[in-house]
Amino acid sequence: MKRWNKRKVISNTFSYVVMILIAFAMIMPFLWTLSTSLKGQNEAIYTMPPSFIPEQWTLENYATVWNSLPIPVYFWNSIILSFFGVALPLILASLAAFPLARMQFKGRQVIFLLIMATMMIPAEVTMIPIYLILNEMNLLGTLTGVIVPGAVSAYSIFLMRQGMLAIPKEIEESAVIDGAGVWRIWQNIMMPMVKPTLATLGILSFIGAWNNFLWPFLVLDDSSKYPLTVGLYKLKGTFVSNTRLVAAGSMISLIPIAIVFISFQKYFIKGVNAGAVKG
């Protein structure tokens, strides 16, 4: 028994050490960027070993970025794109996942497999066709042209389907006995019970919409409609190679993501676990 406990302690210790090392490796770039954004103009950035504690703490870099670019405009555009980038996937994916998870009809599995098959197609392959379609619809150069292609995805449907599969069938049957229709079951039964999955999808959708760069960069040609990611790209041209200012701009763009993730992280963990219950 003691030997088994000793092995367990060694195994747990090894696991914790590995996880700590992985976490440290992943957080190092963030710490370096944060440190760089707080360093003065006369302080060295590229040193070996890297210096994570600034010698001259300053917020001047943040002030310069804020005053040099229309950051509030970029923020507002990013908020609009992120709002629809979260709301549309939550609604459309839930509507698509409900019949795939809770209804019995011929061809259900075939439809689901076809939806999942689209995940194997690289996004870059579909960019040109989507761009041409938006051009025919006169949506190029508009925020709508950025929002519509990301309104729903195969992964969001898969995630919502997994969450709905985890709900006991008896609950749905009880609602049917009480006279509830399909719409009421979806709205009053399914949606409240898959809140962790909704939160997970919401967080992932928000991060994807907020960090989206390539598609807005291709579609938008008016700087007044740029989201924060595309707007901050102009830092490269505005400040040439001033790494401190680029780092400050990057940290500004990370603030909303950090707030959202910290606020909903408990639901995120529940949603990931719930999605792994059934296949």
C-alpha positions in Angstrom: 0.0 0.0 0.0 2.8 2.4 0.9 4.6 1.5 -2.3 1.5 2.3 -4.3 1.1 5.7 -2.5 4.7 6.5 -3.2 4.2 5.8 -6.9 1.1 7.9 -6.9 3.0 10.8 -5.3 5.8 10.5 -7.8 3.4 10.4 -10.7 1.4 13.4 -9.5 4.6 15.4 -8.8 5.9 14.6 -12.3 2.5 15.7 -13.8 2.5 18.9 -11.9 6.0 19.7 -12.9 5.3 19.1 -16.6 2.1 21.3 -16.4 4.0 24.1 -14.7 6.7 24.0 -17.3 4.1 24.1 -20.1 2.2 26.9 -18.5 5.5 28.9 -18.0 6.4 28.4 -21.7 3.0 29.6 -22.8 2.9 32.6 -20.5 6.4 33.8 -21.2 5.5 35.6 -24.5 2.7 37.4 -22.7 4.9 38.5 -19.9 7.6 39.7 -22.3 5.1 41.7 -24.3 3.7 43.3 -21.1 7.2 44.1 -19.9 8.2 45.6 -23.2 5.1 47.8 -23.2 6.1 49.3 -19.9 9.8 50.0 -20.7 11.2 53.4 -21.4 12.6 54.5 -24.8 16.2 54.2 -23.5 15.9 50.8 -22.0 17.1 47.7 -23.9 14.5 45.2 -25.1 16.4 42.4 -26.7 18.7 41.1 -24.0 19.9 37.6 -23.1 18.6 36.4 -20.8 15.3 38.3 -21.3 14.6 41.0 -18.8 11.0 40.8 -17.6 11.1 43.6 -15.0 11.4 47.1 -16.5 14.1 49.4 -15.1 12.1 52.5 -15.9 8.3 51.9 -15.5 6.3 54.1 -17.8 2.8 54.3 -19.4 4.1 56.6 -22.1 3.9 53.9 -24.7 0.1 53.4 -24.1 -0.5 57.1 -24.2 1.4 57.4 -27.5 -0.6 54.6 -29.1 -3.9 56.0 -27.8 -3.2 59.5 -29.1 -1.7 58.5 -32.4 -4.5 56.2 -33.6 -8.3 56.4 -33.4 -8.4 53.6 -30.8 -12.0 54.3 -29.6 -13.2 54.0 -33.2 -11.3 50.7 -33.7 -12.7 49.5 -30.3 -16.3 50.3 -31.3 -15.9 48.4 -34.6 -14.4 45.4 -32.8 -17.3 45.5 -30.3 -19.9 45.4 -33.2 -18.1 42.6 -34.9 -17.7 40.7 -31.7 -21.3 41.1 -30.6 -22.7 39.7 -33.9 -19.8 37.2 -33.9 -21.1 35.8 -30.6 -24.9 36.3 -31.0 -25.3 34.7 -34.4 -23.3 31.5 -33.7 -25.1 31.0 -30.4 -28.5 31.3 -32.0 -27.9 29.6 -35.4 -25.7 26.8 -34.0 -28.3 26.0 -31.3 -31.1 25.9 -33.8 -29.1 23.6 -36.1 -27.9 21.4 -33.3 -31.4 20.8 -31.7 -32.8 18.6 -34.4 -29.5 16.8 -34.8 -29.4 16.0 -31.1 -33.0 15.6 -30.1 -35.1 14.6 -33.1 -35.3 11.3 -35.0 -35.6 11.6 -38.8 -34.2 9.9 -41.8 -30.7 11.1 -42.8 -29.9 12.8 -39.5 -26.5 11.1 -39.2 -25.7 11.7 -42.9 -26.4 15.4 -42.5 -24.3 15.6 -39.3 -21.4 13.8 -41.0 -21.6 16.2 -44.0 -21.5 19.2 -41.6 -18.5 17.7 -39.8 -16.8 17.0 -43.2 -16.6 20.7 -43.9 -14.2 21.1 -41.0 -11.6 19.3 -43.1 -11.7 22.1 -45.7 -9.1 24.8 -44.9 -10.6 28.3 -44.5 -8.2 29.7 -47.0 -9.8 27.5 -49.7 -13.2 29.2 -49.2 -12.0 32.7 -49.0 -12.0 33.4 -52.7 -15.5 32.0 -53.4 -16.9 33.9 -50.4 -15.2 37.1 -51.5 -16.7 36.8 -55.0 -20.2 36.1 -53.5 -19.9 39.2 -51.2 -18.8 41.2 -54.2 -21.9 40.2 -56.1 -24.0 41.1 -53.0 -22.3 44.5 -52.8 -21.1 43.7 -49.2 -17.4 44.3 -49.7 -16.2 47.2 -47.6 -18.9 46.8 -45.0 -19.0 45.3 -41.5 -21.8 43.0 -42.7 -19.4 41.5 -45.2 -17.2 40.6 -42.2 -20.0 39.3 -40.0 -22.0 37.1 -42.4 -19.3 34.4 -43.4 -18.6 33.7 -39.7 -22.3 33.6 -38.6 -22.1 29.8 -38.0 -19.5 27.1 -38.2 -19.4 23.3 -38.2 -17.6 23.3 -34.9 -20.2 25.5 -33.2 -22.9 23.1 -34.3 -20.9 20.1 -33.1 -20.3 21.7 -29.7 -24.0 22.6 -29.2 -25.1 19.1 -30.3 -22.8 17.5 -27.8 -24.2 19.7 -25.0 -27.7 18.8 -25.9 -27.0 15.1 -26.1 -26.0 15.2 -22.5 -29.5 16.2 -21.4 -31.6 13.3 -20.2 -34.4 12.2 -22.5 -36.9 12.0 -19.6 -36.8 15.8 -19.2 -37.8 16.4 -22.8 -40.5 13.6 -22.6 -42.0 15.3 -19.5 -42.2 18.6 -21.4 -44.0 16.9 -24.3 -46.5 15.3 -21.9 -47.2 18.8 -20.5 -48.0 20.0 -24.0 -44.8 21.7 -24.9 -44.1 22.1 -28.6 -40.7 21.9 -30.4 -40.1 25.6 -30.1 -40.9 25.8 -26.4 -38.7 22.7 -25.7 -35.8 24.4 -27.5 -36.3 27.8 -25.8 -37.4 26.8 -22.3 -35.8 23.4 -21.8 -32.7 23.0 -23.9 -31.3 26.5 -23.9 -31.3 27.0 -20.1 -29.8 23.5 -19.5 -26.9 24.0 -21.9 -25.7 27.3 -20.4 -22.2 26.0 -19.8 -21.9 25.0 -23.5 -23.4 28.3 -24.6 -20.8 30.1 -22.4 -18.0 28.0 -23.9 -19.1 28.7 -27.4 -19.6 32.3 -26.5 -16.0 32.7 -25.2 -14.5 30.9 -28.2 -16.6 32.9 -30.6 -15.7 36.2 -28.9 -12.0 35.4 -29.0 -12.2 34.4 -32.7 -14.2 37.5 -33.6 -12.1 39.9 -31.6 -8.8 38.5 -32.9 -10.0 38.2 -36.5 -7.5 39.9 -38.7 -7.2 38.4 -42.2 -10.8 38.5 -43.3 -11.5 42.1 -42.1 -8.2 43.1 -43.7 -9.3 41.7 -47.0 -12.9 43.0 -47.0 -12.6 46.4 -45.5 -11.0 49.3 -47.3 -12.2 52.2 -45.1 -10.0 52.9 -42.1 -13.0 54.2 -40.2 -14.4 50.7 -40.2 -11.3 48.9 -39.2 -11.5 46.7 -36.1 -8.8 46.9 -33.5 -6.7 44.1 -34.9 -6.5 45.7 -38.4 -6.1 49.2 -36.9 -3.2 48.1 -34.7 -1.6 46.6 -37.8 -1.0 50.2 -38.9 1.4 50.5 -36.0 3.9 48.7 -38.1 3.8 51.5 -40.6 3.2 54.4 -38.3 5.9 53.6 -35.8 8.1 51.6 -38.2 9.9 49.2 -35.8 9.1 50.7 -32.4 8.5 47.4 -30.5 7.5 49.2 -27.3 4.5 50.8 -29.0 3.5 47.7 -30.9 3.6 45.8 -27.6 1.5 48.5 -25.9 -1.1 48.2 -28.7 -1.2 44.4 -28.4 -1.8 44.7 -24.6 -4.7 47.1 -25.2 -6.3 44.6 -27.6 -5.9 41.8 -25.0 -7.9 43.6 -22.2 -11.4 42.7 -23.4 -10.5 39.0 -24.0 -9.0 38.7 -20.5 -12.1 40.3 -19.0 -14.5 38.0 -20.8 -12.5 34.8 -20.1 -12.0 35.6 -16.4 -15.7 36.4 -16.0 -16.9 33.2 -17.7 -14.1 30.7 -17.1 -16.1 28.5 -14.7 -18.8 28.1 -17.4 -16.1 27.4 -19.9 -14.7 24.5 -17.9 -18.2 23.1 -17.4 -19.0 23.4 -21.0 -15.9 21.6 -22.1 -16.6 18.7 -19.7 -20.3 18.6 -20.8 -19.3 18.4 -24.5 -17.2 15.4 -23.8 -19.9 13.3 -22.1 -21.5 11.9 -25.2 -20.5 11.4 -28.8 
